[in-house]
Amino acid sequence: MQIQPLIWKYIGHSNCLWEGSTRGLLGHIRFEIAYTGESEIYSVQSDFRGIDNTTCAGVFNAKVKAQELLNSYAISLTIF
């Protein structure tokens, strides 16, 4: 399985600033980055049950964390 990078689209809503998705086998998994109300703290959420939600400082770090979560999930599929 080849891991594809997340493609980010700016949404601009308070509950979803950025939406990330990918193509291929994991194309059904979507990530959302939202502002938490705290200074420079963003939540990373997925619509997929097997991936935990988390918070990060800064939008760039949130995007990196979402990619790491997707990569970890993909690796766990190949192991099992």
C-alpha positions as CSV (number, residue, x, y, z in Angstrom):
1,M,0.0,0.0,0.0
2,Q,1.4,3.4,-1.0
3,I,0.6,6.2,1.4
4,Q,-0.7,9.3,-0.3
5,P,-0.2,12.8,1.0
6,L,-3.2,14.6,2.3
7,I,-4.6,17.3,0.0
8,W,-5.8,20.3,2.0
9,K,-8.7,22.6,1.0
10,Y,-9.4,25.8,2.9
11,I,-13.1,25.8,4.1
12,G,-13.0,28.8,6.4
13,H,-15.8,27.8,8.8
14,S,-15.4,28.1,12.6
15,N,-16.0,24.3,13.0
16,C,-13.7,23.4,10.1
17,L,-11.0,25.7,8.8
18,W,-9.2,23.1,6.7
19,E,-10.3,19.8,5.2
20,G,-7.8,17.1,4.2
21,S,-8.4,14.1,2.1
22,T,-6.4,11.7,-0.1
23,R,-6.8,9.6,-3.1
24,G,-6.5,5.8,-3.4
25,L,-7.4,3.1,-0.9
26,L,-7.7,5.6,2.1
27,G,-9.7,8.1,0.1
28,H,-12.7,7.5,2.4
29,I,-10.9,9.1,5.4
30,R,-11.3,12.8,5.9
31,F,-9.5,15.1,8.3
32,E,-10.7,18.5,9.6
33,I,-8.7,21.2,11.4
34,A,-10.6,23.7,13.5
35,Y,-9.7,26.5,15.8
36,T,-10.2,25.7,19.5
37,G,-10.6,29.2,20.7
38,E,-7.2,29.2,22.5
39,S,-4.3,31.1,21.0
40,E,-2.8,29.1,18.1
41,I,-4.3,25.8,19.3
42,Y,-6.1,23.7,16.6
43,S,-8.0,20.5,16.8
44,V,-7.3,17.7,14.4
45,Q,-10.4,15.5,13.9
46,S,-11.1,12.6,11.6
47,D,-14.5,11.2,10.4
48,F,-13.0,7.7,10.7
49,R,-13.5,5.8,14.0
50,G,-10.0,4.2,14.1
51,I,-8.2,7.5,14.3
52,D,-8.0,9.5,17.5
53,N,-8.7,13.3,17.6
54,T,-5.9,15.5,19.0
55,T,-4.9,19.1,19.4
56,C,-1.7,20.9,18.1
57,A,-0.1,24.3,18.3
58,G,-0.2,26.0,14.9
59,V,-2.0,25.1,11.6
60,F,1.2,23.6,10.0
61,N,1.7,21.3,13.0
62,A,-1.9,20.2,12.8
63,K,-1.5,19.3,9.1
64,V,1.6,17.4,9.9
65,K,-0.1,15.5,12.8
66,A,-3.0,14.6,10.5
67,Q,-0.6,13.1,8.0
68,E,1.1,11.2,10.8
69,L,-2.2,9.8,12.0
70,L,-3.1,8.7,8.5
71,N,0.3,7.1,8.0
72,S,0.1,5.2,11.3
73,Y,-3.4,3.9,10.4
74,A,-2.2,2.8,7.0
75,I,0.9,1.0,8.5
76,S,-1.4,-0.7,11.0
77,L,-3.5,-2.1,8.2
78,T,-0.4,-3.7,6.5
79,I,0.8,-5.2,9.8
80,F,-2.5,-6.9,10.6
